[in-house]
Amino acid sequence: MGVGDYSVNINVMAYICCRDNEEFMAIQEDILFAALTQVEQVGAKIAHANQYQLVDPASSHDPKQQNEAAKTVAQWHENDTYPFPDFSFEYKYEIKGSIIYPAQTSAVRQTAMS
């Protein structure tokens, strides 16, 4: 984890036990889509690695989305509940087993549920 010139750099590692490469790739895709969904939900955007200035008037900033993101972050500060891995043991226990996996849209759901 670190801060780049125009980005916050975060490395994500997951150890996955799979039967074959196809299953691994499907699970990796699920994890990446889930991460992108979380980024979008807090109003952040993925930085593009480039060395030129990109001007795209079609993708203007959404003031409503920025306001919602600001409110979400303000709530984190007020409640001291940041969405980072240093959760309390009580909260870890509370959320244990709450992620439904594989998701309905997952490529491995059909084989996992059989």
N, C-alpha and C positions, 0 to 999 in steps of 0.2 A: 504494500500500500504506500502511496506517496502522492505528491502533488507535482504535476507537470506544468509547463508554461501556460497551458490553457485547459487543464483537465485535472481531475482527481483520478489517480490510477489505482485500481483495485484488482487484485488477483483472486480468483476463485478456484479452489481445489476441491475435488470430490473423489473419494475412493469408492468405486462401484464394482461389485462382483457380478459379472455377466457370463452368460453361456457362450456368447460369440460376439464378433465385432459388430454385427448388425444391431444386436440388442444394445450394445454399448453406445453406438451412434444415435439410436432412438432416444435413449435415456439422456445422453448429452444434449440432444436437441430440446428435450423437455426442460432440462435445467436452464439452458440458455434462454428459452422463451419465457420461463418463469422469472428469471432475472430481469429481462427486458420489460416484462409487465410491471415488476416492482419499480423499476427506474421511471417508467411512464407514470405510474400512480402517484409518485411524489413530485411530478412536474419537472423532472430532470430530463436531459437529453444526452444521447451518446455522442461523445466528441469524435470528430473525423480526423484521422491522422493525415494532415496535408501541410504543404509548405506554401500555400497560396491563399488569398482571401476569397472566400466564396460568398457571393451576394445572391440571395435567393428570396426575392420579394414574395413568392408564393408561400413560403413557410414562415410567415411573420409570427411573432410571439403572441400567444393568446393571453390577454390580460386576466381573463377569468381563471385559466389554469395556473397562472403565476400567483394569483391571489389565493387560490386553494392550496397551492404548495406552501406559501408563506404561512397560512393558517395551520397547516399540518405540522410544520417545523416549530411554530410557536407553541403548539400543544405539546410537542416532545419536550421543549424546554420547561414549560409550566409543570408538566407531570413527571419530569425527569424519567421519561420512558423512550429512550432512543432505540431505533430498529437496528441495533448492532449486536455482535455476538456476546457481549458481556451481560447477558440476561441473568436475573436472579435465579437461584435454584428452584424457588417456588414457581416462577413463570415457566421455566423449562419443564417442570413436572406437569404444569397445567396444559401446555401445548403438546406434550408428548403424544404421538400417535394421531395428531389432528390433521396431518396432511394426507389427503386422499391420493394415493399413488398406485398405479399409474392413472393420470388424468384421463377423462373421457376422450380427449383429443389425442392422446398418446398413441404412437405407432405400435407400442408393445402392450397396450391394454387388452387386446383380443387374446393374445397368447398368455398373458399373466392371469387373466380371469378364468381361463379354461382349466 
